[in-house]
Amino acid sequence: MMAKFEITKRKNGEFQFNLKASNGEIILTSEGYVAKYSCKKGIESVRKNSQNEKRFEKKVAKDNRVFFNLKSSNGQIVGTSEMYNSQAAMNNGIASVKKNAPEAVVVDLTTTGKA
């Protein structure tokens, strides 16, 4: 199985995407977008910005778990990772985004009736 961006619709009607690694794990989740077009632009931003180490912002949550945000050139967050229990696991997540995002296929689940 290849890595993929899955576009889904939230309960509030907004669109979002998840970047899933080839093993099916979600490695990056987007914000909510009002328009599907904007969601697709977000995917393109992830493809581009994931190749720039400086775009990954490493953070520590209140419970001391770690996560990262991927930011665009204007500083806007285009995706957020899951929570990790270690720096090493988070660094593996970043490496996975870098590796998978450029070639990941886009699957629009909002048109299949499954979302």
Secondary structure, DSSP 8 states (H G I E B T S, - for coil): ---EEEEEE-TTS-EEEEEE-TTS-EEEE---BSSHHHHHHHHHHHHHHTT-GGGEEEEE-TTS-EEEEEE-TTS-EEEE---BSSHHHHHHHHHHHHHHTTT-EEEETTTTT--
